[in-house]
Amino acid sequence: MESITITFNRLKTIRLEIVLPLVIFAIPFIISGPQLLTGTLVNCLLFLSINKLSKRGQIVMFAMPSLGAIAHGILFGSFTIYLFYLLPFICLGNLILIWTYDILRTKMTPFIAVIVSALLKTSILLSFASIFVSANIIPNLFLTVMGPTQLITAISGGMLAIYIFHFSNK
């Protein structure tokens, strides 16, 4: 009986390692609506990946939302091409968001851990967006998209994930 349980748990983990990245990739296709909605859902899934995926699975998750947005091409309309410049930094920001939260959630309240993680992610994205805007590589629009919008969606997604964590453990 123990080997059946171990096999089932392993299959469940493998399925999540495949399904969650596909879902996060598909969000821009399924919900091509406002960035506040898509960003909140993406960030929520990033936070949820902490408890559900291995570190390797989490790394795959970091790039999938941007690749989905680029593939869909609608999230920023004609500005989607500029995401290519920011893609490595968006992935880095997602990595920092999740791994910072994972470290801090045991040292402080989950709410504060979400805020600190969101501030770090936003700082990185806004810094690189500012550099690219100053160099006239990307338009000024990205200062809002990579600044306040990222902060709002990261905090909203984190709060939603905390809510889900809380009620799924009951």
C-alpha positions as CSV (number, residue, x, y, z in Angstrom):
1,M,0.0,0.0,0.0
2,E,2.9,2.4,0.8
3,S,4.3,2.1,-2.7
4,I,0.9,2.9,-4.3
5,T,0.7,6.1,-2.1
6,I,4.3,7.1,-3.0
7,T,3.6,6.5,-6.7
8,F,0.4,8.5,-6.6
9,N,2.1,11.4,-4.8
10,R,4.9,11.4,-7.3
11,L,2.4,11.4,-10.2
12,K,0.5,14.2,-8.6
13,T,3.7,16.3,-8.2
14,I,4.8,15.6,-11.8
15,R,1.3,16.7,-13.0
16,L,1.6,20.0,-11.1
17,E,5.1,20.6,-12.4
18,I,3.5,20.4,-15.9
19,V,0.1,21.9,-15.3
20,L,0.9,25.0,-13.3
21,P,3.4,26.4,-15.9
22,L,0.9,25.7,-18.7
23,V,-1.8,27.5,-16.8
24,I,0.4,30.5,-16.0
25,F,1.5,30.6,-19.7
26,A,-2.1,30.5,-20.8
27,I,-3.5,33.3,-18.6
28,P,-2.8,36.1,-21.3
29,F,-4.7,33.9,-23.8
30,I,-7.6,33.1,-21.6
31,I,-7.9,36.5,-20.0
32,S,-6.7,39.1,-22.4
33,G,-8.2,41.7,-20.2
34,P,-6.8,44.4,-17.9
35,Q,-3.3,44.0,-16.6
36,L,-4.5,44.3,-13.0
37,L,-6.5,41.1,-13.4
38,T,-4.0,39.1,-15.4
39,G,-1.1,40.3,-13.3
40,T,-2.9,39.5,-10.0
41,L,-3.7,36.0,-11.3
42,V,-0.1,35.4,-12.5
43,N,1.4,36.6,-9.2
44,C,-1.1,34.5,-7.2
45,L,0.0,31.4,-9.2
46,L,3.7,32.3,-8.6
47,F,3.0,32.5,-4.8
48,L,1.1,29.2,-4.9
49,S,4.0,27.5,-6.7
50,I,6.0,27.8,-3.5
51,N,4.1,25.0,-1.8
52,K,3.3,23.0,-4.8
53,L,6.5,22.9,-7.0
54,S,10.1,21.9,-6.7
55,K,12.7,24.7,-7.1
56,R,13.2,23.5,-10.7
57,G,9.4,23.8,-11.3
58,Q,9.4,27.3,-9.8
59,I,12.2,28.4,-12.2
60,V,10.1,27.3,-15.1
61,M,7.2,29.3,-13.7
62,F,9.2,32.5,-13.6
63,A,9.5,32.8,-17.4
64,M,6.1,31.5,-18.5
65,P,3.9,34.5,-17.9
66,S,6.1,36.8,-20.0
67,L,6.4,34.2,-22.7
68,G,2.6,33.8,-22.8
69,A,2.2,37.6,-23.0
70,I,4.7,37.8,-25.9
71,A,3.1,34.9,-27.7
72,H,-0.3,36.3,-27.3
73,G,0.8,39.8,-28.3
74,I,-2.3,41.5,-26.9
75,L,-1.5,42.4,-23.3
76,F,0.4,45.5,-24.3
77,G,-0.9,45.7,-27.9
78,S,1.7,47.2,-30.2
79,F,4.0,47.6,-27.2
80,T,4.3,43.9,-26.6
81,I,7.6,43.8,-28.6
82,Y,9.2,45.9,-25.9
83,L,8.7,43.0,-23.5
84,F,11.6,41.3,-25.2
85,Y,14.0,43.9,-23.7
86,L,12.5,43.4,-20.2
87,L,12.0,39.6,-20.3
88,P,15.1,38.6,-18.4
89,F,14.4,41.2,-15.7
90,I,10.7,40.2,-15.4
91,C,11.9,36.6,-14.9
92,L,14.4,37.8,-12.3
93,G,11.7,39.9,-10.6
94,N,9.4,36.9,-10.4
95,L,12.2,34.8,-9.0
96,I,13.0,37.4,-6.3
97,L,9.3,37.8,-5.5
98,I,8.8,34.1,-4.8
99,W,12.1,33.2,-3.2
100,T,12.1,36.3,-1.0
101,Y,8.6,35.5,0.2
102,D,9.6,31.9,0.8
103,I,12.4,33.0,3.0
104,L,10.5,35.8,4.8
105,R,7.2,34.0,5.5
106,T,8.7,32.1,8.4
107,K,10.4,35.2,9.9
108,M,7.4,37.6,9.7
109,T,3.7,37.6,9.0
110,P,2.8,36.4,5.5
111,F,1.2,39.9,4.8
112,I,4.5,41.7,5.5
113,A,6.5,39.0,3.6
114,V,4.2,39.7,0.5
115,I,4.7,43.5,0.8
116,V,8.5,43.2,1.1
117,S,8.7,40.7,-1.7
118,A,6.5,42.9,-3.9
119,L,8.6,46.0,-3.2
120,L,11.8,44.1,-4.2
121,K,10.3,42.8,-7.4
122,T,8.9,46.2,-8.3
123,S,12.2,47.9,-7.5
124,I,14.1,45.7,-9.8
125,L,11.6,46.0,-12.7
126,L,11.3,49.8,-12.3
127,S,15.0,50.2,-12.2
128,F,15.6,48.4,-15.4
129,A,12.6,50.0,-17.1
130,S,14.0,53.4,-16.1
131,I,17.3,52.5,-17.6
132,F,15.7,51.4,-20.9
133,V,13.4,54.5,-21.0
134,S,16.3,56.8,-20.3
135,A,18.2,55.2,-23.2
136,N,15.1,55.6,-25.4
137,I,14.8,51.8,-25.9
138,I,11.3,51.5,-24.5
139,P,8.4,54.0,-24.2
140,N,7.6,55.8,-20.9
141,L,4.4,53.7,-20.6
142,F,6.6,50.9,-19.1
143,L,7.5,53.1,-16.1
144,T,3.9,52.7,-14.9
145,V,3.6,49.1,-16.1
146,M,6.8,48.0,-14.3
147,G,6.3,50.3,-11.3
148,P,2.9,50.9,-9.7
149,T,1.0,48.3,-11.7
150,Q,3.6,45.6,-10.7
151,L,3.4,46.6,-7.1
152,I,-0.4,46.4,-7.0
153,T,-0.6,43.1,-8.9
154,A,2.2,41.5,-6.8
155,I,0.5,42.5,-3.5
156,S,-3.0,41.5,-4.8
157,G,-1.7,38.2,-6.0
158,G,0.1,37.5,-2.8
159,M,-2.9,38.3,-0.7
160,L,-5.1,36.1,-2.8
161,A,-2.5,33.3,-2.4
162,I,-2.4,33.8,1.4
163,Y,-6.2,33.5,1.4
164,I,-6.0,30.3,-0.7
165,F,-3.2,28.9,1.5
166,H,-5.3,29.6,4.6
167,F,-8.5,28.0,3.5
168,S,-6.9,25.0,1.7
169,N,-5.1,24.1,5.0
170,K,-8.4,23.8,6.9
